[in-house]
C-alpha cells in the first residue's frame, strides 16, 4: 500500500505480509494515518482535513493479492466493475481526496463508485483497534454473541417477541396520541364527517361527470345531430316518401342486383351475392340510424336537469378532488381516517384493553427468550478458544467487529 499526502505522511510505502500484521510506533509517527489510509482504500468516508498541508490531494493505492481465490463474492465484485486483473491474480485499487473534499475511486484502472471499494474490502480486510475488545463489556454485545451462538433456539422466540413488541408500541403510541390530542383530533374528525355528509347528500356515481358531459353535448347539438343522421339515413335508405329520384344506396344496390341476375355471363352473376351482402349491411345501418333519430329529441327540461346535476358535482370537485372518481376516493380515505381519529371513551377503553392484552403476551415471549438464552449459556464451552467450532468467534460472516473473520492475505491491525 502506498500513501501520499495524507496527514503527516508525505510519501510512504507499506508492505503487508500474509497473516497477522501489527502497526506500532510512537505518538505522531503516523499510525493513525496508516489506518486512515486503509479506511479510505476500504471505501470509508473522506475528509479534506486529512490532506497534508501544502498538498493538493491525498492518495492511497493498494494491491490486493489473491482476489481470484478469495471467494466468489470478491471475484464477482471485480468482474462486475470491469476492473483489469493482473497476471498474478492481483488487482490495484486507488482512492484520492482533493484539498476541496472531492473524492475519487479506481479499481483495476477503472473509475468506480466508492461503494465498490467498500464491498471488495469487506471481503478482504479486517481492521481491529486496540480497544475493540471492550465491546464485550457491553450487555448488548454480550446478548448478540449469545444469540448467535444459540442459533434458532433463540432466534424463533426472539422474532415473536419483536413482532408483538412492535404491535404493542404502536398501540401505546396511538393511545397516547388520541389522549393528548383529543381536541385536535376531534376537530379533524368533525371536518371529515362534514365532508362525508356533503358527498353522501349528492351521492355521486363513478364516471358520472364524464357521462353527463356527453349528454349535455348531445342535447345542446340536437338539431345538428338530427340533420347529420337524417342525411345519412336518406343516403343509405332513400327518401322517406319513396321519391324515385332519391333512391339511396339500398335502392342502387337493388338495381345492380337486378341487372346482374339476368345476364348470361357467369362471372357477372357471381358478383350478385356479394352485392346482396352489402345490401344487408346497409339495411342494418339504416335501421340503426332510424332508431337513433327516433330517440333524438330536443328536451330542454332534461338539459336543465343535467346542468343542475353538473353544478352539484362541480361543488364537490372544487373542494375534494379533480373529478368524481377522486371525490369517491377521498370519501373512502376519510372513512378510514375517521376510524383512527375516534377519541370516544369506548374507543380509548378498547385501545387500553388491547395494550394490556399485548403486554401480557409480550411478557410470555420475553420469558421464552430468557429461558432459551439461559439454556444456550449453560451449554457454552468453558474455556473454549476463539477459533473453536462451538464458539461464535469462529463464524466468518459475523456482524460484530470483534467476531469478524475474513479471508485475507494480510490483516493489518492497529
Secondary structure, DSSP 8 states (H G I E B T S, - for coil): -EEEEETTEEEEE----SEEEE----TTSSHHHHHHHHHHHTT----GGGB-TT-SEEEEEEEE--GGGS-HHHHHHHHHTT----TTS-EEEEEEEETTS-EEEEETTEE--HHHHHHHHHHH---B-TTGGGGGGSHHHHHHHHHHHHTHHHHHHHHHHHHHHHHHHHHHHHHHHHHHTHHHHHHHHHHHHHHHHHHHHHT--TTHHHHHHHHHHHHHTHHHHHHHHHHHHHHHH--TT--TT--HHHHHHHHHHHHHHT-S-HHHHTTHHHHHHHHHHHHHHHHHHHHHHHH----HHHHHHHHHHHHHHHHHHHHT-SSHHHHHHHHHHHHHHHHHT--SHHHHHHHHHHHHHHHHHHHHHHHHHHHHHHHHHHTS-TT--TT-TTSGGG-TT-SSGGG-----SEEEE-
